[in-house]
Amino acid sequence: MFGQFATIALLLFGGVWDLPIWAWMLFALGLVVFAAAAFSLGNNNFTIMPDPRAGNTLSQRGVYRWVRHPMYTSVLLCGSAVAFGAPSVVRWVALAVCVVVLVLKVRYEEGLLGQRHPEYKQRMAGTYRLVPGIW
């Protein structure tokens, strides 16, 4: 958790905010993906921790039909917008570390979800982790 929030802070505060319009659009897309994911999760599923909440369910609604971890996708969209829209070495390093942290977190979280929900492995087979059509 610390690694994720530290890299987000570095992305947000590691440079200027003089972004070109395409970067603002990418950042806005990241915020939309985050809001859609939060809405699709339902009441008892949202947590900032990788450990699923007690009594959680697997969401396959909304954006979760296409991506297993859309909130992490939203972090990468927003992070990419600022790292490439207003580049700095701090932001590039933070984005690279953020990708590594999120990939590790995805793998850990999926292991926990697989233990709690035996059907999760079947669900994983048809849905990309972070980027539709890629991974």
PyMOL commands that set and color helices and strands:
alter all, ss='L'
color gray80, all
select helices_A, chain A and resi 2-13+21-41+62-65+70-85+89-116+120-125
alter helices_A, ss='H'
color red, helices_A
deselect
rebuild
show_as cartoon
